[in-house]
Amino acid sequence: MRPLSLPAVLLGAALPLSACQAEPKHPPARTLAPPVDVTTKDYGGPPLPRASVRWTDAFGAPLEVRVEVAATAQARERGLMWRTGLGEDEGMLFVFPEVVDHAFWMKNTLIPLDLLFLGPGGEVVGVVENATPGSLAPRGVGRPSAYVLEVPGGWAARHGVTEGARLQLVGVAAIPVGPEGR
């Protein structure tokens, strides 16, 4: 039998001690990411899916609005906040998981908007014209809707879109809809 050297003896004595150390009572704390406030000016979220809304005006001319689709809770909460302009043929379509009486406010919205509330089949169930920028007053039409189309203020009057009009949503059905909450 070969005698053990002093370092080997010390190492052998240290191993059992380290093996007997108790496990920590609590797992190490995880660092959580700070909550995201999508209403802040510096929020740079992901680009939204795009689609279009089409209809025929009173003279039979086809018209189209290119829209960003807000189909998640965060996108719906952010909406058109902090935008400084919106082209005549541009808008945002809010897609909801439930057909209920929706109301909007204009917090951090810098431009006047028309809000067209649409039923599940694309029929306009009501219009809010020229919603005041920055207002915290809820704006709705008192009727259930599945979608809300936001376009530049005065747009509905300029294009003759009123309650009862039928709009065609193109490319929207393929976009997954997120729940109401965050």
N, C-alpha and C positions, 0 to 999 in steps of 0.2 A: 504494500500500500504506500502510496506516495503522499508525503505530508503537504498540506495546503499552505500556500503562501499567505501572508498577512492580508494583501488586498483581496484575495479570494474569500478569506474568512469574513472580512468586513462586508463584502458584497453579499455573501450568503446570509449574513445577519440582517442586512438591510432589506432584502427581498421579502421576507415574511412580514416585516413591519409595514411595508408599503401595501402589501396585499390585504392587511387587516384594517386599513383606513376605511372609515365609514363613508358611504355614499352621501353626497349632499342631500339635505332634506328637501330642497326646492331646486327645480331645474334652473339653469342660468336664465336670466331675464332676456327676452327678445326685444330688440329695438323695433318699434312699429313706425311705419312711415307716417308723417303728419297727415291729417285729413286734407283732402283736396277741396278747395272752395272754387267751384266752377263759375261763380259769379264775379270773381275778381278780374280786373282788367288784364292782368298778366297771365291768365290761364291760357296755355297753349295746347289744348287737347288734340286728340287725333282728328284728322279730316272726316267730315261726315259723308255718308253715302249720298249719291246724287240720283235724281229722277226727274220727271217732268209732269206738269199738269196741263192738259189740253182741253179745249172746248171750242165751240163754234159761236161766233158773235151773232147779234141780231140780223146781220146782213149776210150770214152764211160763210163768213171768212174764218178759216181755222186760225186759232191763236194758241200760243204755248208759253208757259213760264218754266224756266229751269229752276229746280229747287234743290236745296240741301235738305236731307231728311233727318229730322231729330226723332230717332226711334228708341233711344235709351233715356233713362231717368236723368242722367247727367246732361245729355244733349238737350233734352226738353227744358231743364232748369236753366241752362245757359242761353238758349235761344239766340236772338240777334243782339244780345247785350254788347255794348261798346262798339258796334259797327257805326261808321260815319256816313255810310251811303249804301244804297241798294238800287241796282239797275231796274229799269221799267219791266224787263222780262225776267227778273230774278225774284226769288223768295225763299222761304223756309216752310217746309211741311212738317208739322208735328203729328206723329203717329202714336196713338194711345192703345194700351192693351184692353181698355174697357170703353164701352159706349156709355158715357155719362155727361152730365152738364158741366163742361169745363169752363174755367174762368182764367184770365191772364192778367198780369200786371206788367207795367213797363219799367220796372226797376232797372237802372243802368242802361236803358235803351235810349239812344241819342237821336233817333229819327222817328217821325210819325209813321205809323203803320196802319194798314187796313187788316183786319182779322176776319177771315172767312171760315165759318164753322161748317164742317161737312159731315153728313151722315155716312154710314158704312158703304153706301152705294155711290158716293161722290156727289150727292145732292146738297146744295147749299141750304142749311137750315137757319142761317142768320149771318149778318154782317155787322161788324163794329168798324165804323169808318174813322180814319184819322185819330187813332188812339194817341193820347198826349204823351210825349216822351217823358220819362222819369216818374210818371205817376204810379203811386202804390195802390190806387183804386182798382179793385177787381173788375175786369171787363169780360162780359160773357153775353150770351143771347138767351139764356133761360131754357135751352133745349138740349137734349143729348146730342153728342157728336163723337165721331171716331177720329176725326182729323181736324186740324186747324191750319189754314194756309195764311202765312203772313207775307204781305206784299207792300210796296211803298204806299204811303198815305195818299188817298185820292184815286188809287188804282181801280177799285171796284166801280166807282162812278164813271171814270174815263172809259172803261171797257164794258159798261152795262151789265155787270155781274151782280145779280140781286138774289134774294131768297127764292128758292125753287129752281135755280139754274143747275144744270148737271155738268160736272167736271169729270174728266177722265184722268185717273192716276196711272201714269205709265212708269213701270219699273219699281213700283213701291211694294208689290206683293212679295217680291223676293228678299226684302230687307227684314231681318229678324227684329221683333219688337221686344224691348226690355220692360221689366216691371215698373210700376209707379215709383216705388221707393228707391233709395240709393243703396 
